[in-house]
Amino acid sequence: MGLLGKAVAIHNVNFAGTNAVSGGLRVFVTSFHRKNPLFHGIVFDGASPDINSMLAGHGTAYNDLPGGNCLVLLSGGLDRELFAHRLSHSTGLTVLSQFSANSVSPALEALRTY
């Protein structure tokens, strides 16, 4: 597999809503942060198959977390509270945590328990 093929494979793994593997969550958050220097995160209790279609076109990213929870990343210009409320209501999932970050380290620290 060439370098371009590897890059496409990494992108597909990180943005397809697959389980985060060792280092995968760091890559997922880092990739999102490169495009969005200020970003928000919302952790939901559980996962919903419909959540990806609800997020389409909003500049967001979704990933399953180990333990059955899921993470939604939003660009800093979006209203985190509104997204959390609407997604929780639409999917029936409970919001476990929310955070805002301007670098990868505080985001990963906020996600440590999940």
SVG drawing of the C-alpha trace seen along z (x, -y; Angstrom):
<svg xmlns="http://www.w3.org/2000/svg" viewBox="-36 -31 40 33">
<polyline fill="none" stroke="black" stroke-width="0.4" points="0.0,0.0 1.4,-3.4 1.6,-6.5 -1.6,-7.9 -3.4,-4.6 -2.3,-4.6 -3.5,-8.2 -6.9,-7.3 -7.1,-4.2 -6.2,-6.3 -8.8,-8.9 -11.5,-6.3 -10.8,-4.6 -10.8,-7.8 -13.9,-9.3 -16.1,-6.3 -17.3,-5.9 -15.2,-2.8 -13.8,-1.9 -10.8,-3.8 -7.8,-1.6 -4.4,-2.2 -3.4,-5.7 -6.5,-5.9 -8.3,-8.4 -5.2,-10.6 -5.1,-10.5 -8.8,-11.2 -8.7,-14.2 -5.4,-15.5 -6.9,-15.2 -9.9,-17.2 -7.9,-19.8 -5.8,-20.5 -8.9,-21.6 -10.5,-23.3 -8.0,-25.0 -10.7,-25.6 -13.2,-22.7 -15.8,-21.2 -16.3,-17.6 -19.4,-15.8 -19.3,-12.3 -22.6,-10.3 -23.5,-7.3 -23.9,-4.6 -23.9,-4.9 -26.5,-5.4 -26.4,-4.2 -28.3,-7.3 -25.9,-9.8 -23.6,-10.0 -26.5,-11.0 -27.6,-13.7 -24.1,-15.2 -23.6,-15.2 -22.8,-18.6 -22.2,-20.3 -18.4,-20.1 -18.4,-17.5 -16.8,-14.2 -18.0,-11.1 -16.1,-8.2 -17.0,-5.3 -15.1,-5.1 -14.0,-2.0 -16.6,-0.9 -19.6,-1.6 -19.7,-5.4 -19.3,-7.8 -17.6,-11.1 -18.8,-13.9 -16.3,-16.7 -17.6,-20.1 -15.8,-23.1 -15.5,-26.0 -17.9,-28.2 -20.9,-25.8 -23.0,-26.0 -21.9,-23.0 -24.9,-23.2 -27.4,-23.3 -25.8,-20.3 -25.6,-18.3 -29.3,-19.0 -30.5,-18.3 -28.4,-15.1 -29.4,-13.8 -33.1,-14.4 -32.9,-13.0 -30.9,-9.8 -32.1,-9.2 -28.5,-9.1 -27.4,-10.8 -24.7,-13.4 -21.9,-12.3 -19.4,-15.1 -18.7,-18.2 -15.5,-20.2 -13.9,-22.9 -10.3,-22.8 -7.7,-24.6 -5.2,-21.8 -5.1,-18.0 -3.7,-17.6 -6.7,-19.1 -9.1,-17.2 -7.4,-13.8 -7.2,-14.7 -11.0,-15.3 -11.5,-12.0 -9.3,-10.0 -12.1,-8.5 -13.9,-7.3"/>
</svg>
